[in-house]
């Protein structure tokens, strides 16, 4: 167990990034994402102007050291090729006695979907488990934050809880997802790197969660587009004339009924399924359950779905999906 302060006084290099203490000249780079409403939508701070970002940066200048439990280590993530700060990663030393920690991260929108957060997050896990001697690291994200959920799955975290209306977040009650990773799981041969199975399972969950009604439907469906190849094919079967759609033709009518009052109080969730991975492609087959109020009438239902995936430079993506609803 570590009792001495953890100090990061030299950059930590990965293949594409440098994790380092913040500097005063990081202000413009930080403002690019601290002031972006789409980035801070799921973060605890408001949209910041230049002065508010300067104040936040001043605090970060002192956070390259973990002197005691209860404090956060906050490092800038610099793209080595351009020496631009594209995000930040955080590690909290939650408890010395119980060897607990917590992971956090924020990245500029222009750098999403390129694996940078996973690359930086994996290095922070190494710091936590190897340098700080932690036994367990947790992470919390809002249920609607599909990108963070996918990232945590790629890093090897397992979802342990869904905390309904657990936090008053920016004026509204919000549901949080609690993830955790233990030292033993992180050190196991199959979990030293982000696992394919966890990433694909996170994609399955995120696909179904995208169709939850309520606030931020448009944002959730935008997130769904990021999960799929632009050329992905979606097929609804159940009769002799399958309905075949592309990504936009699949999303548009569902976004309409989820926002015009036709379908309310709707949610759809995957049930346990079977996943097979072979090299750079994979397939999931399982069942799903759904419920909501359609045209003022409550309903429940379910069905079966098959989803296909391919590995890309930005991670796994959905290449095709086929489903059939149960007979009414």
Beta strands, then each sheet from edge to edge (+ up, - down):
strand 1: 6-7
strand 2: 12-13
strand 3: 17-20
strand 4: 65-66
strand 5: 72-79
strand 6: 84-95
strand 7: 100-107
strand 8: 136-142
strand 9: 158-169
strand 10: 172-182
strand 11: 228-236
strand 12: 243-245
strand 13: 263-278
strand 14: 281-294
strand 15: 297-312
strand 16: 315-325
sheet 1: 1+ 4-
sheet 2: 2+ 3- 5+ 6- 7+ 8+ 10- 9+
sheet 3: 12+ 11- 16- 15+ 14- 13+
end
